[in-house]
């Protein structure tokens, strides 16, 4: 009789335990890496005011204004700057503020793709264009932004793959409770209790 009561007690709290575990699993704890991520976001913001090529600053590339058109800023650079703004800055800040795992994953995925476009943008600035046009090479802003988004990607990957002690404890508690309920069920079925 006591085993049946214990099983009912466990079933009563099973949904609560699963809800708490899901909530904990949906959160991140960047710890000390939060400072590195925040610093990288700040560097990305600063890179938008630095020259990316010739007289073209990051904001000019973002808006693709006449200055960017005059320096023949190509599509890889424009895509890169948009990835920096959307994923490197916006989603990273949202993930740091809300501590949501999904937002951190979106930030890491976008930052990883942005890293590729950053390297491609540097390469593109060093390659002659149509009609052997030789424009300004990569500027300090483009190089700084590329390095910063690579650092950001590395640290976001480490944050989202890390399992905190709270995650591990919640999983272990759930496993123990399920094992105990299963053992009680087995004993009840075989009449050992």
Secondary structure in CASP SS format (residue, H / E / C, confidence):
PFRMAT SS
TARGET T0000
AUTHOR 0000-0000-0000
METHOD secondary structure of the structure
MODEL  1
X C 1.00
X H 1.00
X H 1.00
X H 1.00
X H 1.00
X H 1.00
X H 1.00
X H 1.00
X H 1.00
X H 1.00
X H 1.00
X H 1.00
X H 1.00
X H 1.00
X H 1.00
X H 1.00
X H 1.00
X H 1.00
X H 1.00
X H 1.00
X H 1.00
X H 1.00
X H 1.00
X H 1.00
X H 1.00
X C 1.00
X E 1.00
X C 1.00
X C 1.00
X C 1.00
X C 1.00
X C 1.00
X H 1.00
X H 1.00
X H 1.00
X H 1.00
X H 1.00
X H 1.00
X H 1.00
X H 1.00
X H 1.00
X H 1.00
X H 1.00
X H 1.00
X H 1.00
X H 1.00
X H 1.00
X C 1.00
X C 1.00
X C 1.00
X E 1.00
X E 1.00
X E 1.00
X C 1.00
X C 1.00
X E 1.00
X E 1.00
X H 1.00
X H 1.00
X H 1.00
X H 1.00
X H 1.00
X H 1.00
X C 1.00
X C 1.00
X H 1.00
X H 1.00
X H 1.00
X H 1.00
X H 1.00
X C 1.00
X C 1.00
X C 1.00
X C 1.00
X H 1.00
X H 1.00
X H 1.00
X H 1.00
X H 1.00
X H 1.00
X H 1.00
X H 1.00
X H 1.00
X H 1.00
X H 1.00
X H 1.00
X H 1.00
X H 1.00
X H 1.00
X H 1.00
X H 1.00
X H 1.00
X H 1.00
X H 1.00
X H 1.00
X H 1.00
X H 1.00
X H 1.00
X C 1.00
X E 1.00
X H 1.00
X H 1.00
X H 1.00
X H 1.00
X H 1.00
X H 1.00
X H 1.00
X H 1.00
X H 1.00
X H 1.00
X H 1.00
X H 1.00
X H 1.00
X H 1.00
X H 1.00
X H 1.00
X H 1.00
X H 1.00
X H 1.00
X H 1.00
X H 1.00
X H 1.00
X H 1.00
X H 1.00
X H 1.00
X C 1.00
X C 1.00
X C 1.00
X C 1.00
X H 1.00
X H 1.00
X H 1.00
X C 1.00
X C 1.00
X C 1.00
X C 1.00
X C 1.00
X E 1.00
X C 1.00
X H 1.00
X H 1.00
X H 1.00
X H 1.00
X H 1.00
X H 1.00
X H 1.00
X H 1.00
X H 1.00
X H 1.00
X H 1.00
X H 1.00
X H 1.00
X H 1.00
X H 1.00
X H 1.00
X H 1.00
X H 1.00
X H 1.00
X H 1.00
X H 1.00
X H 1.00
X C 1.00
X C 1.00
X C 1.00
X H 1.00
X H 1.00
X H 1.00
X H 1.00
X H 1.00
X H 1.00
X H 1.00
X H 1.00
X H 1.00
X H 1.00
X H 1.00
X H 1.00
X H 1.00
X H 1.00
X H 1.00
X H 1.00
X H 1.00
X H 1.00
X H 1.00
X H 1.00
X H 1.00
X H 1.00
X H 1.00
X H 1.00
X H 1.00
X H 1.00
X C 1.00
X C 1.00
X C 1.00
END
